[in-house]
Each structure stands twice: as structure tokens, then as C-alpha cells.
Amino acid sequence: MTKVPYNGQPYAGAQVAAYIGAQSVIQRLNAVVPGRWRQQFQSVPAEFVPAGTRRVYLACRLIVTLPVEEGAPDVEAVYEDLGEMDSGSLAGVKALYSDARKRAAVAAGIGAYLYTSLEAVVLPIGPHARQVQAIRRQGKSDLLVVSPETEQWLRRGYQTRMSTEAVRRDLGEILAHGEPENGIGQGEVADQAAQPTAEAPVAEAASPATNGHGEVVTVDFGDLGPAAA
């Protein structure tokens, strides 16, 4: 996601975040409230966009229609948020819709556990396993990527944390939605995928990266994943 201090050195580490893809939002809604949800998208009026900004914004409204209690009339619960994208992004408009869809879903509680139940992970920047590689780009910020081996190690660490007694107590059992265990997501990472690198990109999170307490912590997954070089 972003460079952070590591072992007393400024910008020697990178924060890595678990994220939810736009397709996962659709799968979860269809699994829990099939046929009972819809989304509406609307451009943000120019007067609400800061002058001179290169960002493009799109509003998303997620509407879930359910009765408050069994046998009662249906009511609509509405959740709204804004998606954003750099106007020069190679990802295109699909990434903007994906970002707006995910942000509205988090407002409804979908994927909110990523920011409330999981500690942020910080890895050192470097070329080896269990590290984040920083690729220099002319006139742009560095592109932060992880190798496929490091990604799988992170995924196993995520699964381990999500299986702890505390998380199960607060969130319940993990629901299966037929999601793949690897591979990049939808349009929200197309910009990074277009870069000349074979490494798997780290997708941007849907909201500010914290562990719910405004802290950044380093998590050691122990012997999980590939051996450190």
C-alpha cells in the first residue's frame, strides 16, 4: 500500500493490506440477500470536486430490501459512499465503478472486518522472499509489489489469523463464496497489472489502512510460507 518506517529506518518498510475485490462484494450479497439488493451509480457534480484535482469521483448507493422482522413489510436500507480514481489511470472506468461498489459495501458491513479485526502487516522493502519490492517509475511514486511466493505466504498468514478464537467469536465462521485463492482482482488493480513487471501487485484498500486503533504493527507469521532469503 504505502512505505512506512521499519526498524528505525524511514520508508524501509511497506504496509500490506488484506482487501476485498468488487466481485467478492457481488458474491457475498448474492449469498446472503439474493435478489434483495441493487446498486445505483451517479457522477459527482463538478461543484463538489476540488478545483484542479486530477481525481475522478463516482457515487454508489447500495440498497438492500428486507423486512425488519419476519412477516413485516419490506423496508429499504441504503448505504452510500464515493469511489475515486486518478484521471490518467490505465485501469479505466471499470476501476472507478469497482472502487465505488466496494466502498458502499463496506458501509453496509461487507468486508468491514478487514479494518476492525485484522492488524496491519508491515514487511521490509527488498528483493527477497517475505519482502515488498519497490519498482522505480519515472515521474511517479514507486510501484510496490510482492512476489507470488510472498503473496501465498501472506494469504496463509491471513487464514491463520482469521481462524483464531477471537475472530471466530466476533465474526463467526468464515462463509465460502466460491472465490479463488489467488490471482488479482477485478478492474481496481488493472493499473498496476499494466506495468512492465511479472510480480503480483498489492491492491489498494477500500479505506485508510489502520487496525482500528490508528496503529501500524509488524506481524510475524513464523514458519508459514517460503523460507526467507
ZIJO-V781271 format. One record per helix or strand of 3 or more residues. SS is the DSSP state (H for helix, E for strand). FROM is the first residue (numbers start at 1). TO is the last residue. Records with the same first field share a line. If there is no record, write none. Layout:
# ZIJO-V781271
SS: FROM-TO  FROM-TO
This chain:
# ZIJO-V781271
E: 2-6  9-16  37-43  55-67  74-86  121-125  132-137  140-146
H: 22-32  46-48  93-107  113-116  148-162  165-171  187-193
